[in-house]
């Protein structure tokens, strides 16, 4: 099961704390909808906190890349934080780290945003 908690960091950063598996299925759509909603609200600085993510498949990779593209198109930026060993390995293997900045923690991702 995929769980998403929304947190706000001053002054204008939104952190989506994600827990579970980002994989093919209906639950994965929640992440897409959350990003679309944030873009619609005019949010420009978004962090996906992946510390609670246990697994990501090609669908999850696609959603992360698509979310980064939506943020960029809206003159914003998406950053990734807290990826565990397996998730970080997958992000690097698929070169997602070349598209979206990877940071060790959400606080590190928020610094200098």
C-alpha positions in Angstrom: 0.0 0.0 0.0 1.2 3.5 -0.9 0.8 6.3 1.7 1.5 9.9 1.0 1.6 12.6 3.7 1.9 16.3 2.8 4.1 18.6 4.9 4.9 22.2 4.4 8.3 23.7 5.0 8.7 27.5 5.3 8.6 29.5 3.3 7.1 27.7 0.3 8.3 24.1 0.0 6.0 21.1 -0.1 7.3 17.7 1.1 5.4 14.6 0.1 6.4 11.9 2.5 5.9 8.6 0.6 5.8 5.2 2.2 5.3 1.8 0.7 5.8 0.7 -2.9 5.7 2.9 -6.0 4.6 0.3 -8.4 2.1 -0.5 -11.2 -1.4 -0.2 -9.9 -4.2 2.2 -8.9 -2.4 3.4 -5.8 0.4 4.8 -7.8 -2.0 7.3 -9.4 -2.3 9.0 -6.0 1.3 10.4 -6.5 0.4 11.7 -10.0 -2.7 13.4 -8.7 -0.9 14.9 -5.8 1.7 16.5 -8.2 -1.1 17.7 -10.5 -2.9 19.3 -7.5 0.3 21.0 -6.4 1.0 22.4 -9.9 -2.6 23.6 -10.0 -2.1 25.4 -6.7 1.0 27.1 -8.2 3.5 25.3 -6.0 7.0 25.5 -7.4 9.2 23.6 -4.9 8.3 20.0 -4.2 10.3 17.3 -2.5 9.5 13.6 -2.6 10.7 12.1 0.7 11.4 8.5 -0.3 12.7 7.4 3.1 9.6 5.1 3.6 9.6 3.7 0.1 10.5 0.0 0.1 10.3 -0.7 -3.7 10.0 1.1 -7.0 9.4 -0.4 -10.4 9.4 1.0 -13.9 6.0 2.5 -13.4 7.3 4.3 -10.3 10.3 5.5 -12.2 8.0 6.8 -14.9 5.9 8.7 -12.4 8.9 10.3 -10.8 10.3 11.4 -14.2 6.8 12.6 -15.3 6.3 14.5 -12.1 9.7 16.2 -12.5 8.7 17.2 -16.1 5.4 18.6 -14.9 7.1 20.7 -12.2 9.7 22.0 -14.7 7.0 22.9 -17.2 5.3 24.9 -14.4 8.6 26.7 -13.8 9.1 24.7 -10.6 11.4 21.9 -9.4 11.1 18.5 -7.9 13.8 17.0 -5.7 14.1 13.5 -4.2 15.3 12.8 -0.7 16.0 9.9 1.7 16.1 7.0 -0.8 17.0 3.7 0.8 19.8 1.6 -0.6 17.6 -0.4 -3.1 15.5 2.6 -4.2 18.6 4.7 -4.6 20.3 2.0 -6.7 17.3 1.8 -9.0 17.2 5.6 -9.4 20.8 5.6 -10.3 20.6 2.6 -12.6 17.9 4.2 -14.6 19.7 7.6 -14.6 16.8 9.3 -12.8 19.5 11.0 -10.7 20.6 12.8 -13.8 17.0 14.3 -14.2 16.0 14.9 -10.6 18.4 15.9 -7.7 18.9 13.2 -5.1 19.5 14.3 -1.5 20.2 12.3 1.7 17.4 13.9 3.6 14.4 16.2 3.1 16.2 18.9 5.0 19.2 18.6 2.7 16.9 18.8 -0.3 15.2 21.9 1.1 18.4 23.7 1.8 19.2 26.1 -1.0 16.0 25.5 -2.8 
